[in-house]
Amino acid sequence: MQTFLPVPDFAETARILDVRRLGKQRVEALQLLRALTVPGHGWRHHPAAAMWAGYEEALTRYGLEICAHWSAGGRADTCAASLRTDLRVALGRTTVRDVTELSAAGELPPWIGDADFHRGHQSALVRKDPGHYRAWFPGVPDDLPYVWPSSDRQRLSLGAAETRAAATRTRKGSARE
């Protein structure tokens, strides 16, 4: 589980990624958005989800940039519509701001632009496919670890459905006592 960001710019990242990883990133962005917004969804405690916590719109923008580049290559995509729908359901957002708007509003994670973070992703990509990535990242060693930053924001609070489920479990537990 990973959202590759070898450079701070989402669209440039999409241009850099090889087709295999580009396709996978569409799905991973959607899985991470659901991990952050759907009660009980898997991957909720993964470091990749933790670093995007509170920045669900930015994660959606990342996913949409990936999907746009994927589709521009003539490939079918269903993830972009799912990302938009999931963000609307979770946060009530009917539009997704572009990166410039997100940045101006302070809605990009603080680790975007962190040199060590991006270099770790460059290294991982060189390790995974040196034939493709060595030209993009000459001189980057292939053995650097990932940097897993924490978000400076809280995760979304429990959704109404999860709150109701917790209340039901509590009532059932009280009835047994």
N, C-alpha and C positions, 0 to 999 in steps of 0.2 A: 504494500500500500504506500503510494508516494505520489505527490504532485511535483513533477520535475520542473525546476526553475533554475536552469543554468545561468540565466541572465535575469535582471529585474523586470524586464518588459514581457508581458504575457504574449503579445502577438509575435515578438521576435523569438520567444521560446518555441512557439508553435512552428515557426519557420525552420528552426534548428533541429527539432526532433525528427528522428527517422520514422517512417510510416508505421512500423510495428508499435513503437512507444506512443506515437501520436494517437493511434486508435485506442490504445489502452488508457491513455490519460483522460479521454472523454468519459469512460466508464468509471475511472477512479475518482474524478471530480464529482460525478453524480453520487457515487457510494459515500464519499466523504461528506457531501452536503446532507445526505440522508442520515449519516451517523450523527451529525450535529443538530438535525431538525426533527427526526422521526423517533419518537419514544421507543426504546427497546431495539433499535436497529443495530446491527453488528458494526464493528470497527469503532464504536463510540469512544473507547479508551486508547486507541492507537495514537502514537505521537503525531502522526500526520493529521489526525482530526484535532488534537489538542492545539496544534499551532495555528489552525484556522478559526478556532473558537471566537465568536464575536465578530468575525469577518466573513459571514456567509455570503453577503453580496459580492465581495471581492473574489471569493472562491468560485461563485457562479460566473463572474466575468472571466476568470481564468478558463473555466470550462467552456464558455461560449467562444472565446478566442481559439481554443484548441479545436472545437467543433467546426468553426468557420474555415479554418485552414484544412481540416479533414475533408469537408464538403467541397472546397475549392478544387480539390484534386479529383472530383467526380465521384466521390464515395458517398454512399447513403449514410444518413445519420438520424437517429431518433433521440440522442442524448440532449441536444440543445433544447428541444421542446420540454423534455422532462426536467431539465435544470430550471427553466423558467417557471414551469408549473410548481415544482417543489418549493422554490423561493417564494412564489406568490402565496401558496398555502401556508408556509411556515411564518413568513414575515409580512404578508400583505403587500409586497412590492409587485407592482404590475409592470414596471420597467427596471432594467438593470443599467446602472450608470456605467459610462466608459471609464477607463483607467484614470484619465485626466480629472474627471469629476470626482471619482472616488478619492484620489490623492488630495484634491483641493478640500474635500470634506473631512479629511483625516480618517478615511475608511479603508486604508490599505494597512496590512499588518506591518508592524515596525521592523520586522526582519527582512522585508523586501529591500534590497540594496545592500544587505550585509555581505561583505566580500567573502567571509569564511563560509557562510551558508551557501552562496552560489557556487563557490569553488568546490565544495563538497559534492554538489550535484554534477558539476562538470567532470569531476574525477570519476564519479559513479558511471556516468554516460560513456566516458572513454574506456572504462573497464568493461562495460557491457557490449560495446560495439566500437572498437578502436578504428576500424576501417571507415566508419562514418564520422566519428566525433574527434579524432585526432586532428583533422584539418580545422575544426572549429576551435579547439582548445589546445593549441600546440604548447608544449612545455608544462601542461598540467599533469601531475603524477596520477597514476591510476589506483592509488592505494589510500587516498584520503577518506576519512570517515564522513558519514552524513552528520550534519549539524541539525539537531531537533530543537528548534526554539520553542519556548512557551509563548502563548498568547498573553497580551497584557489586558485581556478582557475575560469576562466570565462567559461560560457557556449559556446558551438560551435556557431559560427556566423551564420547568416541567410543562409540557403541553396539557391542555385541558383533558385529553383522553388519558394521559398518564396519571394526572392528578386524580381523576375519577377512579382509575384502576387501583391506585394506591389506597384511596379511601375505602373502596370495596374490600380490599385485602385486610385493611385495619378493622373494618366492621366484622368481617368473617372471623378474624382472629379474636376479637373481643367476645363474640358469641360463643366461642369454644371455651373461654376461660371460666 
